[in-house]
């Protein structure tokens, strides 16, 4: 993975303090400024596929009795120690003491040389300065899941089918391979078969099955009424959750 930066560039009081203290120290600061919240992409999950750049938005909320002056670029890092550094954050005032500073970075699997081992839990390092000169540099101020995007298919047959007869539902679970820039089967994962009766909303889980070693799925269920079948994968820290498109079955 391309390393954009190893240490954030700081200015003023932040620069002087950063030079005086080893980077390995978890938290560096002066005064009572605090980072209270870190949010990445709204839900702390970032999904990267095999083509096209993804813009990752990072928001850091901080507070100090004098108010927040600004923040330095945020560093994002995870397994493999790859670092992606955002641009200069823009800070928006929440109230007299609190501001939320937001910045973004584009990550492109075609040019950032992502390795599959980079997937997993990533962290945000953040540096924030208060109006009275207080500051904090916090290592692992927040965390998020840096995930390989996933795809899931479902096909229910036969259709139409007589009530009480057997329906076979097949599909496949695949996920992005950042090294080959293709999608590959994600084997031995638990996947739910879900059903939604026609003219109703929401899905109920019929059963949970496991994909084979190549990510292929196959199971059977008895036909009861017109409705939709789909597969659902819950995801994990390194692979995104995904639902297949629904397949309608006409029950006679």
C-alpha contacts under 8 A as a table, 3 or more apart, distances in Angstrom:
res1	aa1	res2	aa2	distance
1	X	82	X	5.87
1	X	112	X	5.18
1	X	113	X	4.11
1	X	114	X	4.52
1	X	115	X	6.48
2	X	82	X	6.97
2	X	83	X	7.64
2	X	84	X	7.99
2	X	111	X	7.89
2	X	112	X	4.96
2	X	113	X	5.94
2	X	114	X	7.69
3	X	6	X	7.25
3	X	82	X	5.83
3	X	83	X	5.27
3	X	84	X	6.49
4	X	83	X	6.17
4	X	84	X	5.48
4	X	85	X	6.05
5	X	8	X	6.83
5	X	75	X	7.90
5	X	83	X	6.36
5	X	84	X	6.86
5	X	85	X	6.25
6	X	83	X	6.75
7	X	23	X	7.95
8	X	72	X	7.17
8	X	73	X	6.28
8	X	74	X	7.41
8	X	75	X	7.12
8	X	85	X	7.85
9	X	15	X	7.64
9	X	72	X	7.33
9	X	73	X	7.52
10	X	14	X	5.73
10	X	15	X	4.86
10	X	18	X	7.89
10	X	72	X	6.36
11	X	14	X	5.52
11	X	15	X	4.73
11	X	16	X	7.79
12	X	15	X	5.51
12	X	16	X	6.75
13	X	16	X	5.32
13	X	17	X	6.35
13	X	133	X	7.01
14	X	17	X	5.37
14	X	18	X	6.05
14	X	129	X	7.52
14	X	135	X	7.01
15	X	18	X	5.10
15	X	19	X	6.24
16	X	19	X	5.43
16	X	20	X	6.54
17	X	20	X	5.14
17	X	21	X	6.46
18	X	21	X	5.53
18	X	22	X	7.55
18	X	23	X	7.47
18	X	28	X	7.94
19	X	22	X	7.51
21	X	25	X	7.48
21	X	28	X	7.65
22	X	25	X	5.92
23	X	26	X	7.82
25	X	28	X	7.02
25	X	139	X	7.95
26	X	138	X	6.32
26	X	139	X	5.00
26	X	140	X	7.80
27	X	136	X	7.17
27	X	137	X	5.72
27	X	138	X	4.62
27	X	139	X	5.92
28	X	136	X	5.69
28	X	137	X	5.03
28	X	138	X	6.51
29	X	134	X	7.28
29	X	135	X	5.29
29	X	136	X	4.07
29	X	137	X	6.02
30	X	33	X	7.72
30	X	134	X	5.13
30	X	135	X	5.44
30	X	136	X	6.52
31	X	134	X	4.86
31	X	135	X	6.73
32	X	64	X	6.20
32	X	65	X	7.78
32	X	134	X	6.77
32	X	135	X	7.88
33	X	62	X	7.04
33	X	63	X	5.63
33	X	64	X	4.44
33	X	65	X	7.64
33	X	128	X	7.94
33	X	129	X	7.56
33	X	130	X	6.54
33	X	134	X	6.13
33	X	135	X	5.94
33	X	136	X	6.42
34	X	62	X	5.45
34	X	63	X	5.37
34	X	64	X	6.57
34	X	136	X	6.99
35	X	38	X	7.86
35	X	60	X	7.08
35	X	61	X	5.88
35	X	62	X	4.17
35	X	63	X	6.51
35	X	128	X	7.87
35	X	136	X	7.95
35	X	138	X	7.98
35	X	141	X	7.36
36	X	60	X	7.77
36	X	61	X	5.67
36	X	62	X	5.44
36	X	63	X	7.19
37	X	60	X	5.81
37	X	61	X	5.03
37	X	62	X	7.11
37	X	142	X	7.50
38	X	58	X	7.33
38	X	59	X	5.70
38	X	60	X	4.55
38	X	61	X	6.37
38	X	124	X	7.98
38	X	141	X	6.87
38	X	142	X	5.28
38	X	143	X	7.84
39	X	42	X	5.92
39	X	43	X	6.89
39	X	44	X	5.88
39	X	58	X	5.95
39	X	59	X	5.21
39	X	60	X	6.61
39	X	142	X	7.40
40	X	43	X	6.39
40	X	44	X	4.56
40	X	45	X	6.85
40	X	46	X	7.70
40	X	56	X	7.12
40	X	57	X	5.76
40	X	58	X	4.59
40	X	59	X	6.37
40	X	144	X	6.66
41	X	44	X	5.80
41	X	45	X	6.54
41	X	46	X	6.73
41	X	56	X	6.01
41	X	57	X	5.05
41	X	58	X	6.40
42	X	45	X	7.78
42	X	57	X	7.98
44	X	143	X	7.16
44	X	144	X	4.51
44	X	145	X	6.25
45	X	144	X	5.60
45	X	145	X	4.74
45	X	146	X	6.21
45	X	147	X	7.17
46	X	56	X	7.20
46	X	144	X	7.49
46	X	145	X	6.14
46	X	146	X	5.00
46	X	147	X	5.83
47	X	146	X	6.38
47	X	147	X	4.81
47	X	148	X	5.76
47	X	149	X	5.14
47	X	239	X	7.92
47	X	240	X	6.32
48	X	54	X	6.81
48	X	109	X	7.27
48	X	146	X	7.74
48	X	147	X	6.23
48	X	148	X	5.36
48	X	149	X	5.31
48	X	176	X	7.67
49	X	52	X	7.68
49	X	109	X	7.25
49	X	148	X	6.23
49	X	149	X	4.90
49	X	150	X	7.78
49	X	176	X	5.44
49	X	178	X	7.53
50	X	109	X	5.90
50	X	110	X	7.16
50	X	176	X	5.91
50	X	177	X	7.05
50	X	178	X	6.10
50	X	181	X	4.76
50	X	182	X	6.07
50	X	183	X	7.52
51	X	108	X	7.24
51	X	109	X	6.40
51	X	110	X	6.42
51	X	181	X	7.21
52	X	108	X	5.96
52	X	109	X	7.25
52	X	110	X	7.42
53	X	106	X	5.98
53	X	107	X	5.39
53	X	108	X	4.06
53	X	109	X	7.07
54	X	106	X	5.44
54	X	107	X	5.27
54	X	108	X	6.21
55	X	104	X	6.52
55	X	105	X	5.66
55	X	106	X	4.34
55	X	107	X	6.41
56	X	104	X	5.35
56	X	105	X	5.32
56	X	106	X	6.07
56	X	107	X	7.32
57	X	102	X	7.08
57	X	103	X	5.91
57	X	104	X	4.34
57	X	105	X	6.78
58	X	74	X	7.88
58	X	102	X	5.59
58	X	103	X	5.45
58	X	104	X	5.85
59	X	100	X	6.40
59	X	101	X	5.57
59	X	102	X	4.31
59	X	103	X	6.65
60	X	100	X	5.51
60	X	101	X	5.19
60	X	102	X	6.38
60	X	126	X	7.69
61	X	98	X	7.13
61	X	99	X	5.74
61	X	100	X	4.13
61	X	101	X	6.18
62	X	68	X	7.18
62	X	98	X	5.72
62	X	99	X	5.77
62	X	100	X	6.43
62	X	101	X	7.98
62	X	128	X	7.33
63	X	67	X	6.53
63	X	68	X	6.52
63	X	97	X	5.39
63	X	98	X	4.26
63	X	99	X	6.57
63	X	130	X	8.00
64	X	67	X	5.11
64	X	68	X	6.39
64	X	97	X	5.27
64	X	98	X	6.60
64	X	130	X	6.25
65	X	96	X	7.90
65	X	97	X	5.23
66	X	96	X	7.59
66	X	97	X	6.01
66	X	130	X	6.55
66	X	131	X	5.67
66	X	132	X	5.93
67	X	96	X	5.75
67	X	97	X	4.07
67	X	98	X	5.95
67	X	99	X	7.48
67	X	130	X	5.78
67	X	131	X	5.69
67	X	132	X	7.92
68	X	93	X	7.94
68	X	97	X	6.71
68	X	98	X	6.37
68	X	99	X	6.01
68	X	128	X	7.62
68	X	129	X	6.22
68	X	130	X	4.24
68	X	131	X	5.53
69	X	128	X	7.87
69	X	129	X	5.62
69	X	130	X	4.82
69	X	131	X	4.71
70	X	89	X	7.66
70	X	90	X	7.61
70	X	91	X	6.18
70	X	101	X	7.38
70	X	128	X	5.99
70	X	129	X	5.48
70	X	130	X	6.95
71	X	88	X	7.51
71	X	89	X	6.13
71	X	90	X	7.90
71	X	91	X	7.48
71	X	101	X	6.76
71	X	126	X	7.67
71	X	127	X	5.69
71	X	128	X	4.23
71	X	129	X	5.96
72	X	88	X	6.11
72	X	89	X	6.64
72	X	126	X	7.14
72	X	127	X	5.48
72	X	128	X	6.44
73	X	85	X	6.42
73	X	86	X	5.42
73	X	87	X	5.60
73	X	88	X	4.99
73	X	89	X	6.27
73	X	103	X	7.61
73	X	126	X	7.29
73	X	127	X	7.54
74	X	85	X	5.73
74	X	86	X	5.43
74	X	87	X	7.64
74	X	89	X	7.93
74	X	103	X	7.66
74	X	124	X	6.60
74	X	125	X	5.79
74	X	126	X	5.09
74	X	127	X	7.24
75	X	83	X	6.45
75	X	84	X	5.90
75	X	85	X	4.57
75	X	86	X	6.59
75	X	124	X	5.68
75	X	125	X	5.10
75	X	126	X	6.80
76	X	83	X	5.52
76	X	84	X	5.11
76	X	85	X	6.14
76	X	86	X	7.98
76	X	122	X	6.77
76	X	123	X	5.67
76	X	124	X	4.79
76	X	125	X	6.56
77	X	81	X	5.82
77	X	82	X	5.51
77	X	83	X	4.60
77	X	84	X	6.48
77	X	122	X	5.41
77	X	123	X	5.51
77	X	124	X	6.79
78	X	81	X	5.34
78	X	82	X	6.30
78	X	83	X	7.47
78	X	118	X	6.38
78	X	119	X	7.65
78	X	120	X	7.10
78	X	121	X	6.16
78	X	122	X	4.13
78	X	123	X	6.21
79	X	82	X	7.16
79	X	117	X	6.47
79	X	118	X	4.78
79	X	119	X	6.76
79	X	120	X	6.72
79	X	121	X	7.33
79	X	122	X	7.16
80	X	117	X	6.68
80	X	118	X	5.53
81	X	118	X	7.91
82	X	118	X	7.45
84	X	105	X	7.37
84	X	107	X	7.98
85	X	105	X	6.74
86	X	89	X	7.78
86	X	103	X	5.96
86	X	104	X	5.15
86	X	105	X	4.67
87	X	103	X	5.84
87	X	104	X	6.13
87	X	105	X	6.59
88	X	103	X	6.28
89	X	101	X	5.53
89	X	102	X	4.91
89	X	103	X	4.38
89	X	104	X	7.86
90	X	101	X	5.32
90	X	102	X	5.35
90	X	103	X	6.49
91	X	99	X	6.13
91	X	100	X	5.45
91	X	101	X	3.90
91	X	102	X	6.29
92	X	99	X	5.38
92	X	100	X	5.33
92	X	101	X	6.18
93	X	96	X	7.30
93	X	98	X	6.26
93	X	99	X	4.28
93	X	100	X	6.54
94	X	97	X	7.74
94	X	98	X	5.34
94	X	99	X	4.93
94	X	100	X	6.82
95	X	98	X	5.28
95	X	99	X	6.90
107	X	112	X	6.64
108	X	111	X	5.60
108	X	112	X	5.59
109	X	112	X	5.41
109	X	113	X	6.16
109	X	114	X	5.81
109	X	178	X	6.26
109	X	181	X	7.48
110	X	113	X	6.61
110	X	181	X	7.37
113	X	178	X	7.80
113	X	179	X	7.53
114	X	118	X	6.69
114	X	178	X	5.74
114	X	179	X	6.73
115	X	118	X	5.41
115	X	119	X	7.81
115	X	178	X	5.88
115	X	179	X	5.80
116	X	119	X	5.87
116	X	148	X	7.87
116	X	177	X	6.50
116	X	178	X	5.73
116	X	179	X	6.65
117	X	120	X	7.81
118	X	146	X	7.84
119	X	145	X	7.78
119	X	146	X	5.35
119	X	147	X	5.40
119	X	148	X	6.51
119	X	237	X	7.58
119	X	238	X	4.69
119	X	239	X	7.51
120	X	145	X	5.68
120	X	146	X	5.31
120	X	147	X	6.33
120	X	237	X	4.96
120	X	238	X	4.14
120	X	239	X	7.87
121	X	143	X	6.68
121	X	144	X	5.77
121	X	145	X	4.76
121	X	146	X	6.05
121	X	237	X	6.15
121	X	238	X	7.28
122	X	143	X	5.54
122	X	144	X	5.35
122	X	145	X	6.02
122	X	146	X	6.11
123	X	140	X	5.16
123	X	141	X	7.18
123	X	142	X	5.66
123	X	143	X	4.26
123	X	144	X	6.31
124	X	139	X	7.07
124	X	140	X	5.17
124	X	141	X	5.59
124	X	142	X	5.21
124	X	143	X	6.09
125	X	137	X	7.43
125	X	138	X	5.78
125	X	139	X	4.60
125	X	140	X	5.13
125	X	141	X	5.60
125	X	142	X	7.48
126	X	137	X	5.73
126	X	138	X	5.45
126	X	139	X	6.73
126	X	140	X	7.86
126	X	141	X	6.40
127	X	135	X	7.29
127	X	136	X	5.58
127	X	137	X	4.13
127	X	138	X	6.30
128	X	135	X	5.60
128	X	136	X	5.53
128	X	137	X	6.58
129	X	133	X	6.48
129	X	134	X	5.89
129	X	135	X	4.18
129	X	136	X	6.61
130	X	133	X	5.44
130	X	134	X	5.07
130	X	135	X	5.80
131	X	134	X	7.21
138	X	141	X	5.45
140	X	143	X	6.75
145	X	237	X	5.18
145	X	238	X	6.59
146	X	237	X	6.98
146	X	238	X	6.11
146	X	239	X	7.96
147	X	237	X	6.48
147	X	238	X	4.40
147	X	239	X	4.61
147	X	240	X	5.46
148	X	175	X	6.24
148	X	176	X	5.36
148	X	177	X	7.43
148	X	178	X	7.80
148	X	238	X	6.06
148	X	239	X	4.70
148	X	240	X	6.05
149	X	175	X	5.63
149	X	176	X	5.46
149	X	239	X	6.18
149	X	240	X	5.27
150	X	173	X	7.25
150	X	174	X	5.66
150	X	175	X	4.06
150	X	176	X	6.26
150	X	239	X	6.68
150	X	240	X	5.75
150	X	241	X	6.97
150	X	242	X	6.27
151	X	173	X	5.90
151	X	174	X	5.23
151	X	175	X	6.04
151	X	242	X	6.45
151	X	243	X	7.87
151	X	244	X	7.36
152	X	171	X	7.00
152	X	172	X	5.66
152	X	173	X	4.67
152	X	174	X	6.47
152	X	231	X	7.17
152	X	232	X	7.75
152	X	233	X	7.93
152	X	242	X	6.57
152	X	243	X	6.27
152	X	244	X	4.74
152	X	245	X	7.86
153	X	170	X	7.93
153	X	171	X	4.78
153	X	172	X	5.43
153	X	173	X	6.90
153	X	230	X	7.91
153	X	231	X	7.17
153	X	244	X	4.84
153	X	245	X	6.55
154	X	169	X	6.55
154	X	170	X	5.61
154	X	171	X	4.35
154	X	172	X	7.23
154	X	229	X	7.60
154	X	230	X	5.77
154	X	231	X	6.19
154	X	244	X	6.02
154	X	245	X	6.79
154	X	246	X	7.08
154	X	247	X	6.73
155	X	169	X	5.45
155	X	170	X	5.30
155	X	171	X	6.14
155	X	247	X	6.07
156	X	159	X	7.55
156	X	167	X	6.48
156	X	168	X	5.64
156	X	169	X	4.28
156	X	170	X	6.56
156	X	229	X	7.03
156	X	247	X	6.28
156	X	248	X	7.64
156	X	249	X	6.98
157	X	160	X	7.94
157	X	161	X	7.96
157	X	167	X	5.63
157	X	168	X	5.40
157	X	169	X	6.46
157	X	249	X	7.69
158	X	161	X	5.84
158	X	167	X	6.36
158	X	168	X	7.31
159	X	249	X	5.77
159	X	250	X	6.03
159	X	251	X	7.68
160	X	249	X	6.32
160	X	250	X	4.73
160	X	251	X	5.79
160	X	252	X	6.79
161	X	165	X	6.75
161	X	167	X	7.64
161	X	223	X	7.17
161	X	249	X	7.46
161	X	250	X	6.37
161	X	251	X	5.03
161	X	252	X	6.00
162	X	165	X	5.61
162	X	223	X	7.06
162	X	251	X	5.49
162	X	252	X	4.79
163	X	222	X	7.75
163	X	223	X	5.15
163	X	224	X	5.38
163	X	225	X	6.88
163	X	251	X	5.66
163	X	252	X	5.91
164	X	222	X	5.43
164	X	223	X	4.98
164	X	224	X	5.98
165	X	222	X	5.53
165	X	223	X	5.51
166	X	220	X	6.44
166	X	221	X	5.69
166	X	222	X	4.61
166	X	223	X	6.05
167	X	220	X	5.45
167	X	221	X	5.26
167	X	222	X	5.86
167	X	223	X	6.14
168	X	218	X	7.11
168	X	219	X	5.82
168	X	220	X	4.43
168	X	221	X	6.63
169	X	217	X	7.87
169	X	218	X	5.70
169	X	219	X	5.46
169	X	220	X	6.01
169	X	221	X	7.95
170	X	216	X	7.61
170	X	217	X	5.28
170	X	218	X	4.36
170	X	219	X	6.61
171	X	216	X	5.99
171	X	217	X	4.89
171	X	218	X	6.59
171	X	231	X	7.82
172	X	185	X	7.33
172	X	211	X	7.65
172	X	215	X	5.47
172	X	216	X	4.36
172	X	217	X	5.44
173	X	185	X	5.93
173	X	186	X	5.69
173	X	187	X	7.56
173	X	211	X	7.40
173	X	215	X	4.96
173	X	216	X	6.41
173	X	217	X	7.53
174	X	183	X	5.86
174	X	184	X	5.09
174	X	185	X	4.22
174	X	186	X	5.00
174	X	215	X	6.39
175	X	183	X	5.16
175	X	184	X	5.62
175	X	185	X	6.51
175	X	186	X	6.19
175	X	239	X	7.28
176	X	181	X	6.98
176	X	182	X	6.00
176	X	183	X	4.46
176	X	184	X	6.49
177	X	180	X	5.69
177	X	181	X	5.56
177	X	182	X	5.47
177	X	183	X	5.58
177	X	184	X	6.39
178	X	181	X	4.97
178	X	182	X	7.20
185	X	213	X	7.87
185	X	214	X	4.88
185	X	215	X	4.49
185	X	216	X	7.43
186	X	189	X	6.96
186	X	211	X	7.73
186	X	213	X	7.39
186	X	214	X	6.18
186	X	215	X	4.58
187	X	211	X	5.44
187	X	212	X	5.34
187	X	213	X	4.14
187	X	214	X	4.83
187	X	215	X	4.00
187	X	216	X	7.35
188	X	210	X	5.65
188	X	211	X	4.86
188	X	212	X	5.33
188	X	213	X	5.47
188	X	214	X	7.87
188	X	215	X	6.77
189	X	210	X	5.31
189	X	211	X	5.37
189	X	212	X	7.89
189	X	215	X	7.55
190	X	208	X	6.51
190	X	209	X	5.63
190	X	210	X	4.45
190	X	211	X	6.55
190	X	233	X	7.12
191	X	208	X	5.63
191	X	209	X	5.46
191	X	210	X	5.92
191	X	211	X	7.08
191	X	231	X	6.49
191	X	232	X	5.71
191	X	233	X	4.96
191	X	234	X	7.46
192	X	205	X	6.32
192	X	206	X	7.39
192	X	207	X	5.90
192	X	208	X	4.34
192	X	209	X	6.29
192	X	231	X	5.51
192	X	232	X	5.06
192	X	233	X	6.49
193	X	205	X	5.86
193	X	206	X	5.58
193	X	207	X	5.47
193	X	208	X	6.09
193	X	209	X	7.52
193	X	229	X	7.06
193	X	230	X	5.93
193	X	231	X	4.68
193	X	232	X	6.51
194	X	203	X	5.86
194	X	204	X	5.35
194	X	205	X	4.28
194	X	206	X	5.36
194	X	207	X	7.34
194	X	229	X	5.68
194	X	230	X	5.34
194	X	231	X	6.02
194	X	232	X	7.11
195	X	203	X	5.30
195	X	204	X	5.45
195	X	205	X	6.44
195	X	206	X	6.58
195	X	227	X	6.91
195	X	228	X	5.58
195	X	229	X	4.67
195	X	230	X	6.60
196	X	200	X	6.72
196	X	201	X	6.85
196	X	202	X	6.18
196	X	203	X	4.70
196	X	204	X	6.53
196	X	227	X	5.53
196	X	228	X	5.11
196	X	229	X	6.64
197	X	200	X	5.67
197	X	201	X	7.82
197	X	225	X	6.88
197	X	226	X	6.20
197	X	227	X	4.21
197	X	228	X	6.39
198	X	225	X	7.85
198	X	226	X	5.58
198	X	227	X	4.45
198	X	228	X	6.98
205	X	208	X	7.63
209	X	217	X	7.81
209	X	219	X	7.56
210	X	217	X	7.14
211	X	214	X	7.35
211	X	215	X	4.88
211	X	216	X	5.26
211	X	217	X	4.98
211	X	218	X	7.88
212	X	215	X	5.22
212	X	216	X	5.38
212	X	217	X	6.68
213	X	216	X	7.48
223	X	251	X	6.66
224	X	251	X	7.01
225	X	250	X	7.53
225	X	251	X	5.42
226	X	248	X	7.47
226	X	249	X	5.72
226	X	250	X	4.94
226	X	251	X	5.02
227	X	248	X	5.61
227	X	249	X	5.60
227	X	250	X	7.03
228	X	246	X	5.67
228	X	247	X	5.28
228	X	248	X	4.33
228	X	249	X	6.13
229	X	246	X	5.45
229	X	247	X	5.27
229	X	248	X	6.47
229	X	249	X	7.63
230	X	243	X	7.11
230	X	244	X	5.64
230	X	245	X	6.32
230	X	246	X	4.77
230	X	247	X	6.39
231	X	243	X	5.94
231	X	244	X	5.43
232	X	241	X	7.88
232	X	242	X	6.11
232	X	243	X	4.42
232	X	244	X	6.40
233	X	241	X	5.49
233	X	242	X	5.34
233	X	243	X	6.22
234	X	240	X	7.73
234	X	241	X	4.75
234	X	242	X	6.79
235	X	238	X	7.77
235	X	239	X	5.38
235	X	240	X	4.83
235	X	241	X	3.85
235	X	242	X	7.05
236	X	239	X	5.22
236	X	240	X	6.42
236	X	241	X	7.14
237	X	240	X	7.53
